[in-house]
Amino acid sequence: MEAQVNKLCDENFFHDIARRFCHSYDGDGRGVSLDDQAGIPQHEAVITALEMMLELLFPGYSGRHDFSRSSRFFSIGSLLDKLSCILLEQIQRSCAFCCETQACTGDCAISCFQMAQNSTHKLIDMLPELREVLLLDVQAALDGDPATSSPDEVIIAYPGFKAICIHRIANVLYNEKIPLIPRIMSEYAHTITGIDINPGASIGKSFFIDHGTGVVIGETAVIGDNVKIYQGVTLGALSFPKDSSGKLIKGHKRHPNIEDNVTIYAGATILGDVTIGHHSIIGGNVWLTESLEPYSKVTFAAPKVSIVVRKQK
């Protein structure tokens, strides 16, 4: 024990550990120079910006800001000012990260800054519009869940609503082709809700996820209006094609299309670039890899259950 303590006090021991780390950093194949930290977005700052946007969308629910009628205009202005600064810096970092990994040529600093400015402006400008869309999601929860009659309960407590809030924000940045930040946001939602929605998924109006735990929605999934899904639903890919060198081919459509007014019950799995026609119902635990016509209903036949009453001793 004493020898171990003495070793921890040995300066050469720490020098050796530091040298081994540096060797690992240089050889990890990431292709990113750590000499310039400007290209690495900061996770904590991204989440701070996300929480600010959630507060702007539904003021007062976090309790961190004063949104009384007399002060809300100034509270909103203050939040927007702070939000724009954080977003601008983090998006610029992400763009610089992308430039460095892809070995971009030209004046990257100027182009990254301009892209960050444009994307920050677009996202903040869209927040009032996103709020209107999210209010339709709130109403969808009220219409689809008899366990609640309060929009406040949906906004404060429903994990499905939290996940779709974050997704609608992340999707704006995804469509602006901002690297990393949309995925940081979606994985934050995944961590706190158990719902995994890739930021690339396209989701229509009045979307409701009931319960939500274990829901997975893939990057190229397209979901129409008035769709309701339950816990454990997967909208995933059937296969992952590879090129001649064995690497995954990316960028192609590989996830389902769910048309308007579809209900998908718990545990259902729909895989591949298939289309589920409007007004269809997918029963619990169904496995689908083919398209369905509108107004389809898919269920498993009820399993035969054996019930035996044991005699009491």
Buried (B, 14 or more C-beta within 10 A) or exposed (E): EEEEEEEEEEEEEEEEEEEEEEEEEEEEEEEBEEEEEBBBBBBEBBEBBBBBBBBBBBBBBEEEBEBEEEEBEEBBEEBBEEBBEBBBBBBBBBBBBBBBBEEBEEEBEEBBBEBBBEBBEEBBEBBEEBBEBBBBBBBBBBEBBEEBEEBEBBBEEBBBBBBBBBBBBBBBBBBBEBBBBBBBBBBBBBEEBBBBBBBBBBBBBBBBBBBBBBBBBBBBBBBBBBBBBBBBBBBBBEEEEEEEEEEEEEEEEBBBBBBBBBBBBBBBBBBBBBBBBBBBBBBBEBEBEEBBEBEBEBEEEEEEEEEEEEEEE
